[in-house]
Amino acid sequence: VQLVESGGGLVQPGGSLRLSCAASGFTFRSYVMRWYRQAPGKERELVAGITSGGGTTNYADSVKGRFTISRDNVKKTVYLQMNSLKPEDTAVYYCYGFGYWGQGTQVTVSS
Protein backbone atom coordinates (compact mmCIF):
# COMPACT_ATOMS: atom_id res chain seq x y z
CA VAL A 1 0.00 0.00 0.00
CA GLN A 2 1.24 3.45 -0.89
CA LEU A 3 -0.21 6.90 -0.44
CA VAL A 4 1.90 9.62 -2.03
CA GLU A 5 1.01 13.25 -1.42
CA SER A 6 2.11 16.15 -3.59
CA GLY A 7 1.27 19.78 -4.20
CA GLY A 8 2.46 21.42 -1.01
CA GLY A 9 4.59 24.53 -0.91
CA LEU A 10 4.88 28.13 0.18
CA VAL A 11 1.96 30.43 -0.56
CA GLN A 12 0.97 33.92 0.53
CA PRO A 13 -2.10 34.50 2.70
CA GLY A 14 -5.21 34.46 0.55
CA GLY A 15 -3.61 32.16 -1.98
CA SER A 16 -4.54 28.68 -3.13
CA LEU A 17 -2.97 25.25 -3.37
CA ARG A 18 -4.24 21.88 -4.53
CA LEU A 19 -2.92 18.79 -2.81
CA SER A 20 -3.03 15.37 -4.44
CA CYS A 21 -2.73 11.92 -2.92
CA ALA A 22 -2.09 9.03 -5.30
CA ALA A 23 -3.04 5.64 -3.90
CA SER A 24 -1.95 2.14 -4.82
CA GLY A 25 -2.05 -1.34 -3.36
CA PHE A 26 -5.68 -1.46 -2.30
CA THR A 27 -9.15 -1.11 -3.81
CA PHE A 28 -9.22 2.67 -3.65
CA ARG A 29 -12.81 3.04 -4.85
CA SER A 30 -14.10 1.07 -1.84
CA TYR A 31 -12.70 3.23 0.94
CA VAL A 32 -13.31 6.50 2.68
CA MET A 33 -10.36 8.83 2.27
CA ARG A 34 -9.32 11.64 4.60
CA TRP A 35 -6.90 14.52 4.83
CA TYR A 36 -5.31 15.39 8.15
CA ARG A 37 -2.81 18.04 9.13
CA GLN A 38 -0.32 18.57 11.90
CA ALA A 39 1.11 21.94 12.83
CA PRO A 40 4.32 22.27 14.88
CA GLY A 41 3.63 21.52 18.52
CA LYS A 42 0.05 20.47 17.87
CA GLU A 43 -1.79 17.20 17.53
CA ARG A 44 -2.75 15.81 14.14
CA GLU A 45 -6.27 16.91 13.24
CA LEU A 46 -8.84 15.84 10.69
CA VAL A 47 -9.28 18.35 7.90
CA ALA A 48 -11.70 16.66 5.51
CA GLY A 49 -13.15 13.30 4.53
CA ILE A 50 -14.92 11.85 1.52
CA THR A 51 -16.91 8.65 1.12
CA SER A 52 -15.92 5.92 -1.31
CA GLY A 53 -18.19 7.14 -4.10
CA GLY A 54 -17.52 10.78 -3.40
CA GLY A 55 -21.12 11.57 -2.59
CA THR A 56 -20.57 12.75 0.96
CA THR A 57 -17.89 15.02 2.35
CA ASN A 58 -17.18 16.48 5.74
CA TYR A 59 -14.88 19.25 6.92
CA ALA A 60 -13.35 20.68 10.03
CA ASP A 61 -15.09 23.89 11.03
CA SER A 62 -11.84 25.79 10.55
CA VAL A 63 -11.72 25.01 6.81
CA LYS A 64 -15.41 24.94 5.82
CA GLY A 65 -16.10 27.13 2.84
CA ARG A 66 -12.40 27.37 1.95
CA PHE A 67 -11.29 23.78 1.33
CA THR A 68 -12.82 21.19 -0.98
CA ILE A 69 -12.07 17.48 -0.94
CA SER A 70 -12.68 15.40 -4.05
CA ARG A 71 -11.61 12.11 -5.56
CA ASP A 72 -11.09 10.40 -8.89
CA ASN A 73 -11.60 6.66 -8.50
CA VAL A 74 -10.24 5.96 -11.98
CA LYS A 75 -7.00 7.76 -11.22
CA LYS A 76 -7.04 6.46 -7.61
CA THR A 77 -6.35 9.95 -6.38
CA VAL A 78 -7.86 12.15 -3.70
CA TYR A 79 -7.50 15.92 -3.82
CA LEU A 80 -7.71 18.82 -1.41
CA GLN A 81 -8.33 22.20 -3.00
CA MET A 82 -7.37 24.89 -0.51
CA ASN A 83 -8.45 28.47 -1.11
CA SER A 84 -8.21 31.65 0.94
CA LEU A 85 -5.29 30.19 2.83
CA LYS A 86 -4.37 31.63 6.22
CA PRO A 87 -1.13 31.47 8.21
CA GLU A 88 -2.88 29.13 10.65
CA ASP A 89 -3.28 26.59 7.82
CA THR A 90 0.49 26.05 7.92
CA ALA A 91 1.09 22.38 8.66
CA VAL A 92 2.17 19.08 7.23
CA TYR A 93 -0.82 17.61 5.40
CA TYR A 94 -1.34 13.86 5.39
CA CYS A 95 -3.53 11.60 3.32
CA TYR A 96 -5.16 8.65 5.13
CA GLY A 97 -7.00 5.60 3.85
CA PHE A 98 -7.28 1.84 4.29
CA GLY A 99 -5.46 2.22 7.61
CA TYR A 100 -2.40 3.77 6.02
CA TRP A 101 -0.81 7.21 6.09
CA GLY A 102 1.06 9.04 3.39
CA GLN A 103 4.42 10.66 4.08
CA GLY A 104 2.95 14.15 4.25
CA THR A 105 3.44 17.34 2.30
CA GLN A 106 4.38 20.68 3.85
CA VAL A 107 2.09 23.66 3.38
CA THR A 108 3.41 27.02 4.54
CA VAL A 109 1.26 30.14 4.39
CA SER A 110 3.34 33.23 4.89
CA SER A 111 3.99 36.64 3.41
Stockholm file with secondary structure:
# STOCKHOLM 1.0

chainA/1-111         VQLVESGGGLVQPGGSLRLSCAASGFTFRSYVMRWYRQAPGKERELVAGITSGGGTTNYADSVKGRFTISRDNVKKTVYLQMNSLKPEDTAVYYCYGFGYWGQGTQVTVSS
#=GR chainA/1-111 SS CEEEEECCEEECTTCCEEEEEEEESSCGGGSCEEEEEECTTSCCEEEEEECTTSCCEEECTTTTTTEEEEEETTTTEEEEEECSCCGGGCEEEEEEETTEECCCEEEEECC
#=GC SS_cons         CEEEEECCEEECTTCCEEEEEEEESSCGGGSCEEEEEECTTSCCEEEEEECTTSCCEEECTTTTTTEEEEEETTTTEEEEEECSCCGGGCEEEEEEETTEECCCEEEEECC
//
